[in-house]
Amino acid sequence: MPLKSTAVERARVTAEPGILVFVCLAAWAIPGAGHFWVGRRQKGLVFLIALLAMFVIGLALHGRIFPFQLNEPLVALAAVADIGLGLPWLVARMLGLGGGVVTAATYEYGNTFLIVAGLLNFLVMIDVFDVAMGRK
Amino acid sequence: MTSHLLWLVVFAALVSVVFATLLRDEPAAQLRTAATMFGGFVAAALVLGWLMYPLPL
């Protein structure tokens, strides 16, 4: 099983511009899914494990999944970062997780894990876009 | 578990691994980059922590 896509596979992805949207959506929804799609399985696996671990640790440390409050700009920005993790974020919101415990000693650590996991997944999305475009 | 150092190390490790995987294609290069970044993150955090120790003055 090759770790990287071949030039032929890469060209096939690049040749279908419409598929780029779905590759990026998959990368957003499930960390690493976009890299699996374009044949970068090793990278996809690393992103899946590392980013999900950061999200779970963030929740376990009583971090907060921030709501969209436009009257609180920093909270709104944190909410945008949180949403970067796609389906795990959605599932956590639906299950009522990520309420945050402000009095917990690890509250800010939890927030940091959650926010950075989302932001890193945005970078992963940009990377898979470049790969699918044949730039990398 | 509320060990600040533990979570600092875990955070640095995970972020280093993701960045190294993004930046490098070969597993050996990824390992080297991740190790370098991890060391840099932890060292910088410890040095900055000690520098800020007397604050607020």
N, CA and C atoms of all chains as a GROMACS GRO file, in nm:
protein
  579
    1MET      N    1   0.084  -0.119   0.000
    1MET     CA    2   0.000   0.000   0.000
    1MET      C    3   0.089   0.125   0.000
    2PRO      N    4   0.084   0.205  -0.104
    2PRO     CA    5   0.172   0.321  -0.111
    2PRO      C    6   0.130   0.428  -0.010
    3LEU      N    7   0.231   0.498   0.043
    3LEU     CA    8   0.201   0.603   0.139
    3LEU      C    9   0.159   0.731   0.069
    4LYS      N   10   0.209   0.753  -0.052
    4LYS     CA   11   0.176   0.875  -0.125
    4LYS      C   12   0.108   0.838  -0.256
    5SER      N   13   0.029   0.931  -0.306
    5SER     CA   14  -0.038   0.904  -0.432
    5SER      C   15   0.064   0.910  -0.544
    6THR      N   16   0.034   0.839  -0.650
    6THR     CA   17   0.120   0.844  -0.766
    6THR      C   18   0.087   0.968  -0.847
    7ALA      N   19   0.172   0.999  -0.944
    7ALA     CA   20   0.147   1.116  -1.028
    7ALA      C   21   0.016   1.099  -1.105
    8VAL      N   22  -0.013   0.974  -1.144
    8VAL     CA   23  -0.136   0.948  -1.219
    8VAL      C   24  -0.258   0.978  -1.131
    9GLU      N   25  -0.253   0.928  -1.004
    9GLU     CA   26  -0.366   0.952  -0.914
    9GLU      C   27  -0.383   1.101  -0.888
   10ARG      N   28  -0.269   1.170  -0.868
   10ARG     CA   29  -0.275   1.312  -0.840
   10ARG      C   30  -0.337   1.388  -0.958
   11ALA      N   31  -0.295   1.347  -1.078
   11ALA     CA   32  -0.347   1.413  -1.198
   11ALA      C   33  -0.497   1.391  -1.209
   12ARG      N   34  -0.544   1.269  -1.168
   12ARG     CA   35  -0.686   1.239  -1.178
   12ARG      C   36  -0.767   1.333  -1.087
   13VAL      N   37  -0.716   1.353  -0.963
   13VAL     CA   38  -0.785   1.443  -0.870
   13VAL      C   39  -0.786   1.585  -0.924
   14THR      N   40  -0.669   1.626  -0.978
   14THR     CA   41  -0.657   1.762  -1.028
   14THR      C   42  -0.748   1.784  -1.148
   15ALA      N   43  -0.769   1.678  -1.227
   15ALA     CA   44  -0.845   1.694  -1.350
   15ALA      C   45  -0.994   1.717  -1.324
   16GLU      N   46  -1.040   1.694  -1.201
   16GLU     CA   47  -1.182   1.710  -1.172
   16GLU      C   48  -1.202   1.820  -1.067
   17PRO      N   49  -1.217   1.943  -1.115
   17PRO     CA   50  -1.225   2.057  -1.020
   17PRO      C   51  -1.341   2.044  -0.922
   18GLY      N   52  -1.453   1.987  -0.968
   18GLY     CA   53  -1.569   1.976  -0.879
   18GLY      C   54  -1.541   1.892  -0.756
   19ILE      N   55  -1.449   1.798  -0.771
   19ILE     CA   56  -1.420   1.706  -0.661
   19ILE      C   57  -1.344   1.776  -0.549
   20LEU      N   58  -1.279   1.888  -0.583
   20LEU     CA   59  -1.202   1.962  -0.483
   20LEU      C   60  -1.290   2.003  -0.365
   21VAL      N   61  -1.412   2.044  -0.396
   21VAL     CA   62  -1.504   2.088  -0.291
   21VAL      C   63  -1.529   1.973  -0.194
   22PHE      N   64  -1.553   1.855  -0.249
   22PHE     CA   65  -1.583   1.741  -0.163
   22PHE      C   66  -1.460   1.695  -0.085
   23VAL      N   67  -1.343   1.705  -0.147
   23VAL     CA   68  -1.220   1.670  -0.076
   23VAL      C   69  -1.201   1.762   0.045
   24CYS      N   70  -1.222   1.893   0.022
   24CYS     CA   71  -1.206   1.990   0.132
   24CYS      C   72  -1.314   1.971   0.238
   25LEU      N   73  -1.436   1.941   0.195
   25LEU     CA   74  -1.543   1.916   0.292
   25LEU      C   75  -1.513   1.793   0.376
   26ALA      N   76  -1.461   1.688   0.311
   26ALA     CA   77  -1.424   1.567   0.385
   26ALA      C   78  -1.313   1.597   0.484
   27ALA      N   79  -1.216   1.679   0.439
   27ALA     CA   80  -1.105   1.715   0.527
   27ALA      C   81  -1.152   1.794   0.648
   28TRP      N   82  -1.254   1.878   0.626
   28TRP     CA   83  -1.310   1.954   0.738
   28TRP      C   84  -1.388   1.863   0.832
   29ALA      N   85  -1.472   1.776   0.774
   29ALA     CA   86  -1.563   1.695   0.855
   29ALA      C   87  -1.487   1.594   0.940
   30ILE      N   88  -1.392   1.525   0.881
   30ILE     CA   89  -1.314   1.424   0.953
   30ILE      C   90  -1.167   1.454   0.931
   31PRO      N   91  -1.095   1.491   1.036
   31PRO     CA   92  -0.953   1.526   1.018
   31PRO      C   93  -0.877   1.412   0.949
   32GLY      N   94  -0.807   1.446   0.842
   32GLY     CA   95  -0.728   1.347   0.770
   32GLY      C   96  -0.802   1.278   0.657
   33ALA      N   97  -0.934   1.293   0.652
   33ALA     CA   98  -1.011   1.223   0.548
   33ALA      C   99  -0.972   1.271   0.408
   34GLY      N  100  -0.944   1.400   0.396
   34GLY     CA  101  -0.904   1.453   0.265
   34GLY      C  102  -0.773   1.391   0.217
   35HIS      N  103  -0.680   1.373   0.309
   35HIS     CA  104  -0.552   1.313   0.272
   35HIS      C  105  -0.570   1.166   0.236
   36PHE      N  106  -0.659   1.096   0.306
   36PHE     CA  107  -0.691   0.958   0.266
   36PHE      C  108  -0.745   0.958   0.124
   37TRP      N  109  -0.832   1.051   0.093
   37TRP     CA  110  -0.898   1.059  -0.037
   37TRP      C  111  -0.796   1.075  -0.150
   38VAL      N  112  -0.695   1.161  -0.126
   38VAL     CA  113  -0.597   1.186  -0.233
   38VAL      C  114  -0.478   1.089  -0.225
   39GLY      N  115  -0.488   0.989  -0.140
   39GLY     CA  116  -0.387   0.884  -0.138
   39GLY      C  117  -0.272   0.905  -0.040
   40ARG      N  118  -0.277   1.012   0.040
   40ARG     CA  119  -0.171   1.036   0.140
   40ARG      C  120  -0.215   0.972   0.272
   41ARG      N  121  -0.210   0.839   0.275
   41ARG     CA  122  -0.270   0.767   0.388
   41ARG      C  123  -0.194   0.789   0.519
   42GLN      N  124  -0.060   0.792   0.510
   42GLN     CA  125   0.018   0.811   0.633
   42GLN      C  126  -0.014   0.946   0.697
   43LYS      N  127  -0.019   1.050   0.615
   43LYS     CA  128  -0.051   1.182   0.668
   43LYS      C  129  -0.193   1.185   0.723
   44GLY      N  130  -0.285   1.125   0.649
   44GLY     CA  131  -0.424   1.122   0.694
   44GLY      C  132  -0.439   1.055   0.829
   45LEU      N  133  -0.368   0.945   0.847
   45LEU     CA  134  -0.376   0.872   0.974
   45LEU      C  135  -0.321   0.956   1.089
   46VAL      N  136  -0.209   1.023   1.064
   46VAL     CA  137  -0.149   1.108   1.169
   46VAL      C  138  -0.245   1.220   1.207
   47PHE      N  139  -0.305   1.285   1.107
   47PHE     CA  140  -0.397   1.396   1.136
   47PHE      C  141  -0.520   1.345   1.212
   48LEU      N  142  -0.571   1.230   1.169
   48LEU     CA  143  -0.689   1.174   1.235
   48LEU      C  144  -0.661   1.149   1.383
   49ILE      N  145  -0.551   1.082   1.411
   49ILE     CA  146  -0.520   1.047   1.550
   49ILE      C  147  -0.487   1.172   1.633
   50ALA      N  148  -0.397   1.255   1.580
   50ALA     CA  149  -0.348   1.368   1.659
   50ALA      C  150  -0.458   1.471   1.685
   51LEU      N  151  -0.535   1.506   1.582
   51LEU     CA  152  -0.636   1.610   1.600
   51LEU      C  153  -0.754   1.562   1.682
   52LEU      N  154  -0.794   1.436   1.662
   52LEU     CA  155  -0.902   1.383   1.747
   52LEU      C  156  -0.855   1.373   1.892
   53ALA      N  157  -0.728   1.334   1.912
   53ALA     CA  158  -0.674   1.327   2.048
   53ALA      C  159  -0.677   1.465   2.113
   54MET      N  160  -0.639   1.568   2.038
   54MET     CA  161  -0.642   1.703   2.094
   54MET      C  162  -0.784   1.745   2.130
   55PHE      N  163  -0.878   1.709   2.046
   55PHE     CA  164  -1.018   1.746   2.073
   55PHE      C  165  -1.070   1.674   2.198
   56VAL      N  166  -1.043   1.545   2.207
   56VAL     CA  167  -1.090   1.467   2.323
   56VAL      C  168  -1.023   1.515   2.452
   57ILE      N  169  -0.893   1.541   2.444
   57ILE     CA  170  -0.821   1.591   2.562
   57ILE      C  171  -0.878   1.727   2.604
   58GLY      N  172  -0.906   1.812   2.505
   58GLY     CA  173  -0.964   1.943   2.535
   58GLY      C  174  -1.095   1.932   2.610
   59LEU      N  175  -1.179   1.838   2.566
   59LEU     CA  176  -1.307   1.817   2.637
   59LEU      C  177  -1.283   1.760   2.776
   60ALA      N  178  -1.188   1.664   2.785
   60ALA     CA  179  -1.160   1.601   2.914
   60ALA      C  180  -1.103   1.700   3.015
   61LEU      N  181  -1.036   1.803   2.965
   61LEU     CA  182  -0.978   1.904   3.055
   61LEU      C  183  -1.078   2.015   3.087
   62HIS      N  184  -1.206   1.990   3.060
   62HIS     CA  185  -1.315   2.084   3.090
   62HIS      C  186  -1.307   2.210   3.006
   63GLY      N  187  -1.254   2.196   2.884
   63GLY     CA  188  -1.252   2.311   2.793
   63GLY      C  189  -1.393   2.340   2.744
   64ARG      N  190  -1.408   2.458   2.686
   64ARG     CA  191  -1.539   2.503   2.641
   64ARG      C  192  -1.544   2.508   2.488
   65ILE      N  193  -1.651   2.456   2.432
   65ILE     CA  194  -1.677   2.478   2.289
   65ILE      C  195  -1.756   2.608   2.282
   66PHE      N  196  -1.690   2.713   2.233
   66PHE     CA  197  -1.747   2.847   2.244
   66PHE      C  198  -1.865   2.867   2.150
   67PRO      N  199  -1.966   2.940   2.196
   67PRO     CA  200  -2.081   2.974   2.110
   67PRO      C  201  -2.048   3.098   2.026
   68PHE      N  202  -2.128   3.121   1.923
   68PHE     CA  203  -2.109   3.240   1.841
   68PHE      C  204  -2.175   3.359   1.910
   69GLN      N  205  -2.094   3.441   1.974
   69GLN     CA  206  -2.146   3.562   2.039
   69GLN      C  207  -2.076   3.682   1.975
   70LEU      N  208  -2.145   3.746   1.884
   70LEU     CA  209  -2.081   3.855   1.810
   70LEU      C  210  -2.054   3.976   1.897
   71ASN      N  211  -2.126   3.987   2.011
   71ASN     CA  212  -2.098   4.099   2.102
   71ASN      C  213  -1.970   4.075   2.183
   72GLU      N  214  -1.917   3.951   2.177
   72GLU     CA  215  -1.789   3.918   2.242
   72GLU      C  216  -1.694   3.870   2.133
   73PRO      N  217  -1.616   3.962   2.074
   73PRO     CA  218  -1.534   3.925   1.956
   73PRO      C  219  -1.439   3.808   1.981
   74LEU      N  220  -1.376   3.802   2.098
   74LEU     CA  221  -1.282   3.692   2.123
   74LEU      C  222  -1.353   3.557   2.134
   75VAL      N  223  -1.473   3.560   2.192
   75VAL     CA  224  -1.553   3.437   2.201
   75VAL      C  225  -1.594   3.393   2.060
   76ALA      N  226  -1.632   3.490   1.977
   76ALA     CA  227  -1.672   3.457   1.840
   76ALA      C  228  -1.554   3.398   1.762
   77LEU      N  229  -1.436   3.456   1.781
   77LEU     CA  230  -1.317   3.403   1.711
   77LEU      C  231  -1.286   3.261   1.759
   78ALA      N  232  -1.298   3.238   1.890
   78ALA     CA  233  -1.274   3.104   1.943
   78ALA      C  234  -1.376   3.005   1.888
   79ALA      N  235  -1.501   3.054   1.868
   79ALA     CA  236  -1.605   2.967   1.812
   79ALA      C  237  -1.570   2.928   1.668
   80VAL      N  238  -1.517   3.024   1.592
   80VAL     CA  239  -1.476   2.995   1.453
   80VAL      C  240  -1.364   2.891   1.454
   81ALA      N  241  -1.271   2.905   1.547
   81ALA     CA  242  -1.162   2.807   1.556
   81ALA      C  243  -1.216   2.669   1.593
   82ASP      N  244  -1.308   2.666   1.689
   82ASP     CA  245  -1.365   2.538   1.733
   82ASP      C  246  -1.433   2.463   1.619
   83ILE      N  247  -1.501   2.539   1.533
   83ILE     CA  248  -1.581   2.476   1.426
   83ILE      C  249  -1.491   2.408   1.323
   84GLY      N  250  -1.361   2.440   1.328
   84GLY     CA  251  -1.267   2.382   1.232
   84GLY      C  252  -1.257   2.231   1.238
   85LEU      N  253  -1.304   2.172   1.346
   85LEU     CA  254  -1.287   2.027   1.359
   85LEU      C  255  -1.404   1.946   1.302
   86GLY      N  256  -1.503   2.014   1.247
   86GLY     CA  257  -1.607   1.945   1.170
   86GLY      C  258  -1.698   1.855   1.252
   87LEU      N  259  -1.709   1.729   1.210
   87LEU     CA  260  -1.805   1.637   1.272
   87LEU      C  261  -1.783   1.618   1.422
   88PRO      N  262  -1.660   1.600   1.469
   88PRO     CA  263  -1.643   1.588   1.615
   88PRO      C  264  -1.700   1.708   1.691
   89TRP      N  265  -1.681   1.827   1.633
   89TRP     CA  266  -1.738   1.948   1.695
   89TRP      C  267  -1.890   1.938   1.696
   90LEU      N  268  -1.947   1.896   1.582
   90LEU     CA  269  -2.093   1.886   1.570
   90LEU      C  270  -2.149   1.784   1.668
   91VAL      N  271  -2.084   1.668   1.676
   91VAL     CA  272  -2.130   1.562   1.767
   91VAL      C  273  -2.121   1.610   1.912
   92ALA      N  274  -2.011   1.674   1.946
   92ALA     CA  275  -1.994   1.724   2.083
   92ALA      C  276  -2.103   1.825   2.117
   93ARG      N  277  -2.134   1.914   2.021
   93ARG     CA  278  -2.239   2.013   2.046
   93ARG      C  279  -2.374   1.945   2.066
   94MET      N  280  -2.402   1.842   1.982
   94MET     CA  281  -2.530   1.774   1.991
   94MET      C  282  -2.544   1.696   2.123
   95LEU      N  283  -2.430   1.646   2.172
   95LEU     CA  284  -2.434   1.569   2.297
   95LEU      C  285  -2.425   1.660   2.420
   96GLY      N  286  -2.414   1.788   2.396
   96GLY     CA  287  -2.407   1.881   2.508
   96GLY      C  288  -2.271   1.882   2.577
   97LEU      N  289  -2.169   1.833   2.508
   97LEU     CA  290  -2.034   1.835   2.567
   97LEU      C  291  -1.971   1.972   2.543
   98GLY      N  292  -1.861   1.996   2.612
   98GLY     CA  293  -1.789   2.121   2.589
   98GLY      C  294  -1.854   2.241   2.654
   99GLY      N  295  -1.924   2.217   2.764
   99GLY     CA  296  -1.984   2.327   2.837
   99GLY      C  297  -1.880   2.414   2.904
  100GLY      N  298  -1.767   2.353   2.939
  100GLY     CA  299  -1.659   2.427   3.004
  100GLY      C  300  -1.686   2.445   3.152
  101VAL      N  301  -1.582   2.423   3.232
  101VAL     CA  302  -1.591   2.444   3.377
  101VAL      C  303  -1.489   2.551   3.412
  102VAL      N  304  -1.535   2.674   3.425
  102VAL     CA  305  -1.444   2.788   3.442
  102VAL      C  306  -1.358   2.773   3.567
  103THR      N  307  -1.413   2.707   3.668
  103THR     CA  308  -1.339   2.694   3.794
  103THR      C  309  -1.235   2.582   3.791
  104ALA      N  310  -1.236   2.499   3.688
  104ALA     CA  311  -1.139   2.390   3.680
  104ALA      C  312  -0.999   2.445   3.651
  105ALA      N  313  -0.898   2.385   3.714
  105ALA     CA  314  -0.761   2.432   3.695
  105ALA      C  315  -0.715   2.414   3.551
  106THR      N  316  -0.776   2.318   3.484
  106THR     CA  317  -0.734   2.287   3.347
  106THR      C  318  -0.822   2.354   3.241
  107TYR      N  319  -0.911   2.444   3.282
  107TYR     CA  320  -1.007   2.504   3.188
  107TYR      C  321  -0.936   2.569   3.069
  108GLU      N  322  -0.834   2.652   3.096
  108GLU     CA  323  -0.767   2.722   2.986
  108GLU      C  324  -0.687   2.625   2.899
  109TYR      N  325  -0.633   2.520   2.962
  109TYR     CA  326  -0.563   2.418   2.882
  109TYR      C  327  -0.663   2.351   2.787
  110GLY      N  328  -0.780   2.318   2.840
  110GLY     CA  329  -0.882   2.256   2.756
  110GLY      C  330  -0.920   2.344   2.640
  111ASN      N  331  -0.942   2.473   2.669
  111ASN     CA  332  -0.975   2.567   2.561
  111ASN      C  333  -0.865   2.570   2.455
  112THR      N  334  -0.740   2.572   2.502
  112THR     CA  335  -0.627   2.578   2.408
  112THR      C  336  -0.624   2.454   2.318
  113PHE      N  337  -0.642   2.337   2.378
  113PHE     CA  338  -0.645   2.214   2.298
  113PHE      C  339  -0.757   2.220   2.194
  114LEU      N  340  -0.876   2.263   2.234
  114LEU     CA  341  -0.991   2.265   2.142
  114LEU      C  342  -0.970   2.366   2.029
  115ILE      N  343  -0.925   2.486   2.066
  115ILE     CA  344  -0.907   2.592   1.966
  115ILE      C  345  -0.796   2.555   1.868
  116VAL      N  346  -0.683   2.507   1.920
  116VAL     CA  347  -0.570   2.476   1.832
  116VAL      C  348  -0.602   2.356   1.742
  117ALA      N  349  -0.677   2.259   1.795
  117ALA     CA  350  -0.715   2.144   1.711
  117ALA      C  351  -0.795   2.192   1.590
  118GLY      N  352  -0.890   2.284   1.614
  118GLY     CA  353  -0.970   2.338   1.502
  118GLY      C  354  -0.886   2.415   1.403
  119LEU      N  355  -0.796   2.499   1.455
  119LEU     CA  356  -0.712   2.580   1.365
  119LEU      C  357  -0.618   2.491   1.284
  120LEU      N  358  -0.563   2.388   1.349
  120LEU     CA  359  -0.473   2.297   1.276
  120LEU      C  360  -0.550   2.225   1.165
  121ASN      N  361  -0.677   2.192   1.191
  121ASN     CA  362  -0.753   2.124   1.086
  121ASN      C  363  -0.779   2.217   0.968
  122PHE      N  364  -0.790   2.348   0.993
  122PHE     CA  365  -0.799   2.442   0.880
  122PHE      C  366  -0.671   2.435   0.795
  123LEU      N  367  -0.555   2.427   0.862
  123LEU     CA  368  -0.429   2.414   0.787
  123LEU      C  369  -0.426   2.283   0.709
  124VAL      N  370  -0.477   2.176   0.770
  124VAL     CA  371  -0.482   2.046   0.702
  124VAL      C  372  -0.570   2.057   0.577
  125MET      N  373  -0.682   2.131   0.588
  125MET     CA  374  -0.770   2.151   0.472
  125MET      C  375  -0.695   2.224   0.360
  126ILE      N  376  -0.620   2.327   0.396
  126ILE     CA  377  -0.545   2.402   0.294
  126ILE      C  378  -0.440   2.312   0.230
  127ASP      N  379  -0.377   2.228   0.312
  127ASP     CA  380  -0.275   2.137   0.259
  127ASP      C  381  -0.335   2.038   0.160
  128VAL      N  382  -0.450   1.981   0.195
  128VAL     CA  383  -0.510   1.881   0.106
  128VAL      C  384  -0.560   1.948  -0.022
  129PHE      N  385  -0.600   2.074  -0.012
  129PHE     CA  386  -0.640   2.149  -0.132
  129PHE      C  387  -0.520   2.161  -0.227
  130ASP      N  388  -0.403   2.198  -0.170
  130ASP     CA  389  -0.283   2.208  -0.253
  130ASP      C  390  -0.245   2.074  -0.315
  131VAL      N  391  -0.257   1.968  -0.235
  131VAL     CA  392  -0.224   1.835  -0.287
  131VAL      C  393  -0.318   1.799  -0.401
  132ALA      N  394  -0.448   1.823  -0.380
  132ALA     CA  395  -0.546   1.788  -0.482
  132ALA      C  396  -0.528   1.872  -0.609
  133MET      N  397  -0.477   1.994  -0.593
  133MET     CA  398  -0.452   2.079  -0.708
  133MET      C  399  -0.323   2.040  -0.781
  134GLY      N  400  -0.248   1.946  -0.721
  134GLY     CA  401  -0.122   1.903  -0.783
  134GLY      C  402  -0.006   1.995  -0.754
  135ARG      N  403  -0.021   2.082  -0.654
  135ARG     CA  404   0.086   2.175  -0.621
  135ARG      C  405   0.191   2.113  -0.530
  136LYS      N  406   0.156   2.005  -0.462
  136LYS     CA  407   0.250   1.943  -0.369
  136LYS      C  408   0.270   1.796  -0.404
  137MET      N  409  -0.636   1.517   3.623
  137MET     CA  410  -0.491   1.537   3.638
  137MET      C  411  -0.459   1.683   3.604
  138THR      N  412  -0.395   1.753   3.694
  138THR     CA  413  -0.377   1.897   3.673
  138THR      C  414  -0.230   1.937   3.661
  139SER      N  415  -0.143   1.844   3.621
  139SER     CA  416  -0.003   1.879   3.604
  139SER      C  417   0.013   1.970   3.482
  140HIS      N  418   0.052   2.093   3.507
  140HIS     CA  419   0.067   2.188   3.398
  140HIS      C  420   0.177   2.142   3.302
  141LEU      N  421   0.286   2.091   3.357
  141LEU     CA  422   0.397   2.048   3.271
  141LEU      C  423   0.354   1.933   3.182
  142LEU      N  424   0.277   1.839   3.238
  142LEU     CA  425   0.232   1.725   3.158
  142LEU      C  426   0.151   1.772   3.037
  143TRP      N  427   0.054   1.861   3.059
  143TRP     CA  428  -0.030   1.906   2.948
  143TRP      C  429   0.047   1.992   2.851
  144LEU      N  430   0.146   2.065   2.902
  144LEU     CA  431   0.234   2.142   2.813
  144LEU      C  432   0.308   2.047   2.720
  145VAL      N  433   0.361   1.938   2.777
  145VAL     CA  434   0.438   1.842   2.698
  145VAL      C  435   0.348   1.771   2.597
  146VAL      N  436   0.228   1.729   2.642
  146VAL     CA  437   0.134   1.661   2.552
  146VAL      C  438   0.094   1.754   2.437
  147PHE      N  439   0.064   1.879   2.470
  147PHE     CA  440   0.025   1.976   2.367
  147PHE      C  441   0.138   1.998   2.267
  148ALA      N  442   0.260   2.018   2.320
  148ALA     CA  443   0.375   2.040   2.232
  148ALA      C  444   0.397   1.920   2.141
  149ALA      N  445   0.382   1.799   2.196
  149ALA     CA  446   0.405   1.678   2.117
  149ALA      C  447   0.304   1.669   2.003
  150LEU      N  448   0.176   1.688   2.033
  150LEU     CA  449   0.073   1.673   1.930
  150LEU      C  450   0.085   1.782   1.823
  151VAL      N  451   0.108   1.905   1.864
  151VAL     CA  452   0.122   2.013   1.766
  151VAL      C  453   0.246   1.991   1.679
  152SER      N  454   0.354   1.946   1.740
  152SER     CA  455   0.477   1.919   1.664
  152SER      C  456   0.455   1.811   1.559
  153VAL      N  457   0.385   1.707   1.599
  153VAL     CA  458   0.359   1.596   1.505
  153VAL      C  459   0.276   1.644   1.387
  154VAL      N  460   0.172   1.724   1.414
  154VAL     CA  461   0.085   1.772   1.305
  154VAL      C  462   0.164   1.865   1.212
  155PHE      N  463   0.239   1.959   1.269
  155PHE     CA  464   0.316   2.052   1.185
  155PHE      C  465   0.421   1.977   1.102
  156ALA      N  466   0.492   1.884   1.165
  156ALA     CA  467   0.595   1.809   1.093
  156ALA      C  468   0.534   1.728   0.978
  157THR      N  469   0.415   1.671   1.004
  157THR     CA  470   0.348   1.594   0.899
  157THR      C  471   0.303   1.684   0.785
  158LEU      N  472   0.262   1.806   0.820
  158LEU     CA  473   0.221   1.900   0.716
  158LEU      C  474   0.340   1.945   0.631
  159LEU      N  475   0.454   1.967   0.698
  159LEU     CA  476   0.567   2.031   0.631
  159LEU      C  477   0.657   1.934   0.555
  160ARG      N  478   0.666   1.811   0.600
  160ARG     CA  479   0.759   1.714   0.540
  160ARG      C  480   0.684   1.594   0.482
  161ASP      N  481   0.742   1.535   0.379
  161ASP     CA  482   0.678   1.421   0.314
  161ASP      C  483   0.737   1.287   0.356
  162GLU      N  484   0.867   1.285   0.384
  162GLU     CA  485   0.931   1.157   0.420
  162GLU      C  486   0.922   1.134   0.571
  163PRO      N  487   0.891   1.010   0.612
  163PRO     CA  488   0.878   0.981   0.756
  163PRO      C  489   1.002   1.020   0.838
  164ALA      N  490   1.122   0.998   0.784
  164ALA     CA  491   1.244   1.031   0.860
  164ALA      C  492   1.253   1.182   0.882
  165ALA      N  493   1.223   1.258   0.776
  165ALA     CA  494   1.226   1.404   0.788
  165ALA      C  495   1.117   1.453   0.882
  166GLN      N  496   1.001   1.386   0.878
  166GLN     CA  497   0.892   1.422   0.969
  166GLN      C  498   0.934   1.403   1.114
  167LEU      N  499   1.000   1.289   1.141
  167LEU     CA  500   1.045   1.261   1.278
  167LEU      C  501   1.145   1.366   1.326
  168ARG      N  502   1.242   1.398   1.239
  168ARG     CA  503   1.342   1.499   1.276
  168ARG      C  504   1.276   1.633   1.305
  169THR      N  505   1.188   1.675   1.215
  169THR     CA  506   1.122   1.805   1.232
  169THR      C  507   1.036   1.806   1.359
  170ALA      N  508   0.962   1.697   1.381
  170ALA     CA  509   0.876   1.690   1.500
  170ALA      C  510   0.961   1.697   1.627
  171ALA      N  511   1.072   1.625   1.629
  171ALA     CA  512   1.157   1.625   1.748
  171ALA      C  513   1.216   1.765   1.773
  172THR      N  514   1.260   1.829   1.666
  172THR     CA  515   1.317   1.964   1.679
  172THR      C  516   1.212   2.062   1.730
  173MET      N  517   1.094   2.058   1.670
  173MET     CA  518   0.987   2.148   1.712
  173MET      C  519   0.946   2.122   1.857
  174PHE      N  520   0.934   1.994   1.891
  174PHE     CA  521   0.893   1.959   2.027
  174PHE      C  522   0.993   2.015   2.128
  175GLY      N  523   1.121   1.993   2.101
  175GLY     CA  524   1.225   2.046   2.190
  175GLY      C  525   1.217   2.197   2.200
  176GLY      N  526   1.196   2.262   2.087
  176GLY     CA  527   1.186   2.408   2.085
  176GLY      C  528   1.067   2.459   2.165
  177PHE      N  529   0.952   2.393   2.146
  177PHE     CA  530   0.831   2.435   2.220
  177PHE      C  531   0.852   2.423   2.370
  178VAL      N  532   0.901   2.306   2.413
  178VAL     CA  533   0.915   2.281   2.558
  178VAL      C  534   1.022   2.374   2.616
  179ALA      N  535   1.135   2.386   2.547
  179ALA     CA  536   1.243   2.472   2.597
  179ALA      C  537   1.196   2.617   2.606
  180ALA      N  538   1.129   2.664   2.501
  180ALA     CA  539   1.081   2.803   2.501
  180ALA      C  540   0.981   2.826   2.613
  181ALA      N  541   0.891   2.730   2.636
  181ALA     CA  542   0.792   2.746   2.742
  181ALA      C  543   0.859   2.753   2.879
  182LEU      N  544   0.959   2.665   2.901
  182LEU     CA  545   1.026   2.665   3.031
  182LEU      C  546   1.106   2.794   3.051
  183VAL      N  547   1.178   2.837   2.947
  183VAL     CA  548   1.259   2.960   2.960
  183VAL      C  549   1.167   3.080   2.983
  184LEU      N  550   1.059   3.090   2.904
  184LEU     CA  551   0.968   3.204   2.921
  184LEU      C  552   0.901   3.198   3.058
  185GLY      N  553   0.869   3.078   3.103
  185GLY     CA  554   0.808   3.063   3.235
  185GLY      C  555   0.898   3.116   3.345
  186TRP      N  556   1.027   3.081   3.337
  186TRP     CA  557   1.120   3.130   3.440
  186TRP      C  558   1.145   3.279   3.426
  187LEU      N  559   1.148   3.331   3.303
  187LEU     CA  560   1.167   3.475   3.285
  187LEU      C  561   1.049   3.554   3.342
  188MET      N  562   0.931   3.497   3.332
  188MET     CA  563   0.812   3.568   3.381
  188MET      C  564   0.787   3.543   3.529
  189TYR      N  565   0.866   3.456   3.589
  189TYR     CA  566   0.844   3.417   3.729
  189TYR      C  567   0.835   3.538   3.823
  190PRO      N  568   0.924   3.640   3.810
  190PRO     CA  569   0.917   3.752   3.904
  190PRO      C  570   0.802   3.849   3.876
  191LEU      N  571   0.730   3.829   3.766
  191LEU     CA  572   0.621   3.923   3.732
  191LEU      C  573   0.494   3.890   3.809
  192PRO      N  574   0.409   3.980   3.844
  192PRO     CA  575   0.430   4.124   3.833
  192PRO      C  576   0.530   4.174   3.937
  193LEU      N  577   0.611   4.272   3.895
  193LEU     CA  578   0.718   4.321   3.982
  193LEU      C  579   0.662   4.392   4.105
   0.00000   0.00000   0.00000
